[in-house]
Amino acid sequence: MRWLKALLLRILLWFLGRGICACARLDSRAAAEVAGWAEGQGLCLQIAPTGPAMALTKSDGRLRFLGLRAEPAADLVIQFKHPEGALPVFLGRQSIAQAYAQRRMTMKGDLTFAMSVVRVMLITEAYLFPGLITRRIMQRVPEREVSAARVYLSTLLTA
């Protein structure tokens, strides 16, 4: 059962990482947030103790998905303490703010950058999750500027 959770988390992290990159290209609010990030600034989202991870970095003015690997030297490392604490967030059953309030994760890095990352993640979740889920986990659901299908296609097809 543990391997099934790890596989599911790998798939969800892959979609989230690539979805964030797609939203940074297609949504003006996400693009504006990413434009404020320093060149080379990186993010790592991982599940402890030995769970999957994903990394992003800003390179050449664009957000790039580095793959399903840990980047301990990233400017911001968000680490869920265990897979059971991460799954509700990635499945849209709990907001990232709730998970942080319940101490399901830790953060290492600049708080200002973390807030910007969370804003981009919320915009991304508004595209990737159905409306029923986003209304349940978000206080204010961001309006979609482009179709969710376009974001999904970009997530699947664009590196």
Secondary structure by P-SEA (a helix, b strand, c coil): caaaaaaaaaaaaaaaaaaaaaaaaccaaaaaaaaacccccbbbbbccccccbbbbbbcccbbbbccccccccccbbbbbccaaaaaaaaaccccaaaaaaaccccccccaaaaaaaaaaaaaaaaaaccaaaaaacccbbbbbcccaaaaaaaaaccc
